Structure formats: structure tokens, C-alpha cells
């Protein structure tokens, strides 16, 4: 099991991922941590978890894109299977796999810039945002032609693909099932729960120290004002006792 409490260690684990299952495991765990942080209103933890999740999704896109589309490929742990079979086994739909592959095409510099901007703004990152940043090749302009048709073209009939509809419905059902299972996942992962508790404890200690620091700063300012007031009173007394002449 990968530990997600250390950012650099999580990135190293992703770099070493050689299978779809490993990358998806990190993605699922980081999503559970992100959802918990959001419910707990812990923005810093939510941003951290969303970043690891997105990196895992990009890694999934790289691994999926490397699988031959038509010919079967060999897996040492599961024999020979097609790309569709590999995605089904991992529980990844074609729509989701396509989104991962699109994200993997985005230049690394663009991804890193987006992560930096979102982290500084304390906003969780989203895969859809970097997919929008993917540079799209410009198609050459088509030559303008004038075509005279003896009869108007027939209207095309657009049909909804039943398989696509069922696939989207299954995605929605899985999302609700994951949300219901979130609490049990967190309870079962002692290391994750302990890490979250420690982070929240450190945040509470930091807040207490900040409050104490502010209090001491206020006491210092009050003492300075009091010293200045006493000095003015002393100067006035000396002037009065010396016949109006200061020392």
C-alpha cells in the first residue's frame, strides 16, 4: 500500500508505477483523502490530495496510451489480454480512459505551471482543467468551393448510442457507490486516519502559537505607549520644577 502523507514519496511511487492497477490504486486513495479533507474543510489537505490524484490520472493516461489498441498484449501477472479487457479489469470506462489519455498529451511544463498556480491560490486541481489546456493542432484552411446541387440535401438523423448511455449511467452509479463507501475506506486505513489526525493536530498547535504571538505583540505595543506617556509626564514635571527651563 502506498503512503500518501508525503508528497515527494507519493510522486516517486507514481514514477515507479508500471501497471494500470498500481496507478489507479494511488488515484483511488488520493480521492478518498481529498473527499475527507473537503468534508473536514481542510483546504490545504484537499489541495495536496487533488494534486496527487491528478498526477496519478496523468500516469494512467500514459500507461493506457502505451497499450496496443487492436492486438492483444502480454501481462506477466494476467497472461494476454486486449486493451478493452485491461480497462474492464481495472474498472475504467472508455470515456474515462480517453480523458486520461488526453491529459497525458498535455506538456509537462503546462501541468506543472497549472499545479503551481492552483497551489498558490489554495484551489484543488482538476483533470478537466489541464485537458482544456492541451494544444490542438490547427487544421489547414479548406479551399472554398461553390457547389450547385439540383436538390436540397436530406436532413441527417442523429441517433443516441445506447452503449454510451449505459456506460455514462454506470459511471454515475459508481460515483455514488464510492461516496457511500468512503467512510468505511477511511476507517479501514489506519495509516491514513493517523496521518490526517496528526495534520489536524499540528494545524491546531500552529493556530494556538499564532494567537499567542499576536497577544505578545499587542502587549509589547501597549508597553511602548505607556513608556512614552511616562516620559512625557517626566519631562513636563522637570520643566515645571526648573522654572520652565528643560534639562
BELNORMO-V543523 format. One record per backbone hydrogen bond with DSSP energy under -0.5 kcal/mol. NH is the residue of the N-H (numbers start at 1). CO is the residue of the C=O. Records with the same first field share a line. If there is no record, write none. Layout:
BEGIN
NH: CO + CO
END
This chain:
BEGIN
7: 5
10: 6
11: 7
12: 8
13: 9
14: 10
15: 11
16: 12
17: 14
23: 19
24: 20
25: 21
26: 22
27: 23
28: 24
29: 25
30: 26
31: 27
32: 28
33: 29
34: 30
35: 31
36: 32
37: 33
38: 34
39: 35
40: 36
41: 38
42: 37
43: 41
46: 42
47: 43
48: 44
49: 45
50: 46
51: 47
52: 48
53: 49
54: 50
55: 51
56: 52
57: 53
58: 54
59: 55
60: 56
61: 57
62: 58
63: 59
64: 60
65: 61
66: 62
67: 64
73: 81
75: 79
78: 75
79: 75
81: 73
86: 82
87: 83
88: 84
89: 85
90: 86
91: 87 + 88
92: 87
97: 93
98: 94
99: 95
100: 96
101: 97
102: 98
103: 99
104: 100
105: 101 + 102
106: 103
110: 107
111: 107
112: 108
113: 109
114: 110
115: 111
116: 112
117: 113
118: 114
119: 115
120: 116
121: 117
122: 119
123: 118
129: 126
130: 126 + 127
131: 127
132: 128
133: 129
134: 131
147: 145
148: 146
149: 147
158: 156
159: 157
162: 160
165: 161
166: 162
167: 163
168: 164
169: 165
170: 166
171: 167
172: 168
173: 169
174: 170
175: 171
176: 172
177: 173
178: 174
179: 175
180: 176
181: 177
182: 178 + 179
185: 181
186: 182
187: 183
188: 184
189: 185
190: 188
193: 189
194: 190
195: 191
196: 192
197: 193
198: 194
199: 195
200: 196
201: 197
202: 198
203: 199
204: 200
205: 201
206: 202
207: 203
208: 204
209: 205
210: 206
211: 207
212: 208
213: 209
214: 210
215: 211
216: 212
217: 213
218: 214
219: 215
220: 216
221: 217
222: 218
223: 219
224: 220
225: 221
226: 222
227: 223
228: 224
229: 225
230: 226
231: 227
232: 228
233: 229
234: 230
235: 231
236: 232
237: 233
238: 234
239: 235
240: 236
241: 237
242: 238
243: 240
244: 239
245: 242
246: 244
END
